[in-house]
Amino acid sequence: MSPPGLIVAAPASGSGKTLVTLGLLRALAEDGLAVQPFKNGPDYIDPAFHRAAAGRPSFNLDSWAMDAAMLAAITARGAGADLVIAEGSMGLFDGVAHPGAAGTGATADLARRMGWPVVLVLDVSGQAQSAAATAAGFARLDPRLPFAGVILNRVASPRHERLVRTGMAAAGIAVLGALPRRADLMLPERHLGLVQAAEHADLDQRLTDYAAFVRAHVDLAAVRGAASCHPPLAPTAAASLPKPPAQRIAIAQDSAFSFVYPHLIDGWRQAGAEILPFSPLADMPPAENADLVWLPGGYPELHAGRIAAATRFLAGLRAHAATRPVHGECGGYMVLGEALVDKSGETHRMAGLLGLVTSHAERRMHLGYRQARLLAPVAGIAAGARLTGHEFHYSTIVSQTDAPLAVVTDAEGKPVAETGSVRGQVTGSFFHLIAAAA
């Protein structure tokens, strides 16, 4: 039996849904509930905050990149929980124009599919009764969408709150809470999103503060009472998690290499793979008995000098690559190249396993879903396999001398110039793998 759930959404990014989600997760966990978090869409930072807040692993759910069976397999991780709290992405209805495996990737897709009512976080700064028009539009645009109500955010005063509530009452919109302005509770950000959870020495105190803030201004009983769900999507979907590309996988894990989707690691472990973490920033080489080295994305451009000076890591990586596969995603791909130019324009020598030079000095955003057909194998993922993933970075390719790894297109099927690279058993790409199919 699936637990009832809610999905915290908003009209747009920056409305406050992450703070509300974290506050709800921690407050309900403090009340003794087993709360299962999820994140809609391709975000590899928020799930770590969710895990810290709820004490349970959080997983991405993506209706564009994942088929129904994979969505069911991942949501099954909520079995045994008392309640699901999922965090949306961007605006509630924001997705791609051409549906993918199971939808457009919009938060509304997930809400409809799972039957999780939407709690809309509404930034009401600069308006009063007019906020009800926005809420009513979101509540009624799609009659199939379950809608629980709104949590007002950035309320200026008690009078402001009364006026907004008056408008909501007239529109028939339930108000589940009203959060006053609190600039001191904002989480710091950098160019790819929030500063990572592991980088906050005071994270537990921050989460406790968020919980207290939400508890003081949100009707938690009403939130719990609004939760609902559909029956499980597919009771036999456990086999739909991604298969491991090798038996013993050495994965770089530290603040420079942390962007990997939790469902991948979870699926690999469930299939019997051994995960062998190591830290390049601590100058650790990958395990000598590893069958595959996987370098996730992250922030190598912020640590390029340390990586270039990590001689044991680089030597171990090169030794592994002489006989066994190595794969890098985004930041990991950059580290496999000849050099990385940081924001200040300084060039740092990298592993030299691919003929790639990248620069962060000339920033240009690359963002979007990716479809790829492999032209060469990535460890145990065979040539010809079709992958879905997502690309988000600001780095520019200065030179790329190796053969392309894949034929890559965007969500609309248009060719993408960043094809990845392959040299022997060393492969890399700018997109982060979400799912793979033969």
N, C-alpha and C positions, 0 to 999 in steps of 0.2 A: 504494500500500500504506500503510495507516495504521500509525503507530508504536504499540508497546505502551504501556499507560498504567496509572496507579493513581489512585484518588481518596481524598484525605485527609478523613476524616469524624470524627464524634464523637457521643457520646450526647446532648450538649447544647451550646449556645453557652457560650463561656468555658472550654472544656476545653483550649485551647492549639493548635488545628489551624492557625491562621494562622502562629504561630511555627514549627511543624513544617514547614508548606508552604514558607515562605520559606527555612528552613534547608536543606531538601532541594533546592530549586531552585538556591540559590547553591552548595551543596557539589557537586552533580552538574555544574553549569556549570563550576565550578573544575576538575573532573576532565576537562573537554574535551567533555562531552556537549552536544548541542543539545536543550534541554529546553523543551517547549511547555507553557506554563501555561494553565489555564482556571479559571473560577470558576462554581460552580453558583448559580443564582438571581440576583435583582435587587440586586446589590451594585456600586456604582460607585466604591468606594474601594479595595478589595483588588486589583483588576487593575493599578493603578499600582505597588503594591508588588511584585507578581509580575513586572512588566516590569523593574523595577530589579534584582530578584534574578536573573532568568534571562537578561536581555538580549534577550528576544523579547516582542512584544505579547501580552497576555493578553486573553481574550474571555469574556464571560458566556455561559452555556448554561442555558436555562430551559425545562423541559418543559411548564410551564403556559402561558407566553406565546408560545412558538415552536413552529411545526409541525415535522414530521420533516424537511422539506426545508430549512428554515432551520437546524435543528440540524446537519444534514449539511454545509451550506455553511460554517458557522462552524468545525466540527471539522476541515474540510478544510484550515484554516489550519495544522494540525499536520503536514501533509505535508512530508517532508524532515527532520523532527526525529527524534532517536534515542529519545525517551521523552516521554510526556505525564504531567504531574503536575497534577491538578485538585484544587481546594479545595472542599469541601462547604460547606453553609450550615446553621445551626441544628443540630438533631439529625438523624441519618442518615435517619430515616423521616418527618421533619416536612415536611408539605406542606399544601395546602388540601384541603377535604372533597370538592369537586367538580372533577374533572379538567378541564384546559383543552385547548389545542391538541394536546398529545402526552402529558400526564400531570398529576401533581399539583404539580410543581415540587420534589418531594423529592429530596435527594441520591441516595437509593436508586433513584429513577427513572433518573437519569443513569447510575449504575453498571450497572444491568441493561441499559439500551439500548446502551451503548458497550462493555460487557464489561470495564470497568475494575475490577479487584479493589479492595475497600475496605481501606484501612489505618485502623484505628480508633484515634484518640488518646484515651486513657482516663486521666482524672484519678483517681489512686488515693489521694489524700490522705484520711486518715481510715478506710482499710480495707486489708485485706491479701488473704487467700485469697478473700474475698467478691467481690473485683473480677472474678474468673473467672465468676461468675454473670451479671454484667452483660455481659461480653464474649461468653459463650456465647449469651445471649439475642439479642444483635445479630447474631451469626454465623449463627444457625439459625432466626430468625423467618421468613425468606423463603428457601426452598431455591434460588430462581432467582438470588439475589444472590451474585456472586463475592466471596469474603472472603479477604484475604491474611493478616491477623493484626493485632496491636495494637502500638502504641507507648505504653508507660507514661509518664505525665507526673506531675510533682510528687512524685517518689519521695523519701522522707524520709531514708533511710539504706541502706547495703548490706544490712543485715538485713531491712529493709522490702522491698527489691527481691527478696531470696531467697524471702520468704514469698509475695509476689505471683506470682512465677514458678512456685512450687510449685503454686499454685492453677490457673494457666493450663495447666501441663503436664497436670494431672489432667483438665482439661476439653478437652484436645486443641487448645488455642489457641496459635498461633505468636506468640512475642514477638520483634518486630523491633528493639526498642530500649527503653531505660529512661532517662528524662531526670530528673535530680535537680532539686529546687526551685531556681529562680533568679529571684527577684523583680526583679532588676536588668535582666532581659532583656525585661520587659513593654513593649509599645508604649503610649504615652499615648492616651487616648480623649476624645471630647467627645460632645455629645448625639446626633449622627447616626452615631457609630461612631469608628473610628480617626482620629487626626489625620492629615491627608493626607500622602502620600509626599513631595510637593514642599515641604512645610513642615519637613521634617527635614534640617537642614544636615549632620547626621552619618549620613545614611541608609546610605551605602555601608559605613561602619564597622560600623553595627548589623547589616547583612546579613552581613558577614564574620564577626562574632561569632556570629550565629545558625548560620552554616555550620560554624564550628569546634565549637560546642556539639553540633550534631546529629552531626557526623562523629565526635566523641568517644564518643557514647552510642547511636548507631543503627548497625545492620549495613547499610551502604549496598549491599553486594553482594546481601544477601538482599532488600532493597527492590527493586532492579533486577530480580532474578530472579523476583519475584512479579508483575511487570507483564504485562498481557495486553490483548487487545481483540477485538472482533468485526470482520468485514470492514466497509469503509466503508458508511455508510447509503444513500447515493445518489450514484453517480459523476457525475451530471450536475446536481448541485444548486447550482452556482455562481451561477445566475441567481436564486436564492432569497434573496439578501441584500437588505436594504431599499433601495428606490429613493430617490434624492435628491428633496427637495421643491423644489429650485431648482438652477440651474446654478452660480452663484457665491454661496456661503453664508458670510457673516461670522459667526463663532462666538466668543462671549466665552470667554476662557480665562485664568483666574488663580485665586488661592485663594478668591475669592468666587463664581466661576462655573466649576465643574469637573465637575459630576455629569452626565455624558453617557456612554451605553454605548458602548464601543469599536467594537462591531460596526456601529453606525449610521454612524459616521464612515468606517469601513473600507468599508462597502457603498456609501456615497455617492461616495467616491473611486474605487472600482472601476468605478462607473457613469459616471465622467467628470466628476463635479462638482469644482469648485475650492473648497477650504476656505481661508478667509481669517481666521486667528485675530487677535484683538485683546484688549487688557486694559482693562476699565473702571477697575480700581483704579489703573492708570497714566494715567488720564484720556485714553485713546485712543478716538477715534470709530471706528465701523465703516467699512470700506472704502467709498468713494463709489460704486464700480462694483458693489457687491454687489446681487444680486437678492433676497436674503432675509437678515435678521438673526435669529440664533437665540441666545437667552440661556438657557443651561442652568441647572440648579439648582446649589446650593452653599451658601455661608454668607454671604449678603448681610447677614443680621442681625448678624453680627460686624463688619461693615465699613460699616454704614449711613451713618455720618457722612462717610466718604471718598467713598462713592457719591453722596451728596447734593451734595457739593462738587465732583464731577467734571464741570465745566461743559462741557468739550469733548465728553466722552462723551455726556452727556444731550442736548446740542444736535444732535450727529450722529445720535443715535437718533431724535430727533423729526423731523429733516429727512428721514431715510430713511422714516419711517412716513407721511409726507405723500403718498408716491407708490408705495411698495413694501411688501411684507409684513414684519411683525415677529412673532416668536413667542417666548414665554417659558415655561419649565417650572419649576414649584415656586419656587425662589428667584428665577429670572428673571421669572416671573409677578409676584411681589411687587414687583420693581423697576419693572415696567411700570405699576404702580398709582399712586395719588395719594400715598400715604404708607405708611411702615413704622414701626411702634412697636417699639423694641428691648427687650431684657430689662429694662433699668432703667426703662422707661416713657417714654423720650424719643422724640418723634415726629420723623421725618426725611422731608422731601419727596423723592418719587421722580420718575419720568419724567412721570407724569400722562397717559399714553396710554390707560389704562383707569381706570374709576371704582372702583378697588379699594383698600381700606385694610386692612392686615394687622397683627397684633400678636403679638410674641413674649413679651410681658410676662405674658400669661395662657396658659401653656403647656398644650397638650393634644395627645397623640400621635395622629397620623393615619397608619395603617400598613396596607398590603395591596395585593393585585393589583387592577387596574382594567380594565374593559372599557368602551369608549366608542364611540358612534356620532356622528360629527361632524354638527352642525347647520349648520356653515359651513366653508368651506375653510380649511386651514392651509397657506398658500402653495400648492404644487403637490399637496397631499393633498386630494382633492375632498370636498365635503360628501357625507355618506352613507357615507364610508369607516368601516370598523370597526377600531379600534385596541386593542392590548393594552399595558398598562403597569403601573406600580407607583407607589404614593404612600407617602412617608415624610417627615413633617415634624412640627413642634410649633407651628406658627403658627395663629392664629385669624383668621378673616375678621371684621373689624369692620363693613365695609360693602362692597357689591358692586352697582353700579348698571347694569351693561351686560347685554346679552342673553347667555344661556348659550351656550357653545361646543359642548357635547355633552350627550347623554344618557349618564350615567355610572353603572355598576353595579359592585359588588364581585365577588369570585370566585364567590360563590353566586348572582349575579344580582340581588341586592338593591340598590335605588337608593342612590346616594351624593349627598349634598347639594352637594359641591364639583364643580360642573359646568363650571368654567372660564368664560372671558369672551371676548366678541368685540365690537370696535368698529371698523368699517371693515375695514382689512387688518391690524389689530393683534389678536392672539389670545394666549391664555395658559391654562394649566391647572396644577393641582397635581400631576398624575401625569406621570411620566417615560415617554416613548414607548419601547417595546421592539420592537413589530412593527405593521405596518399591512397591511390587506387591503381590496380594493374591496368 
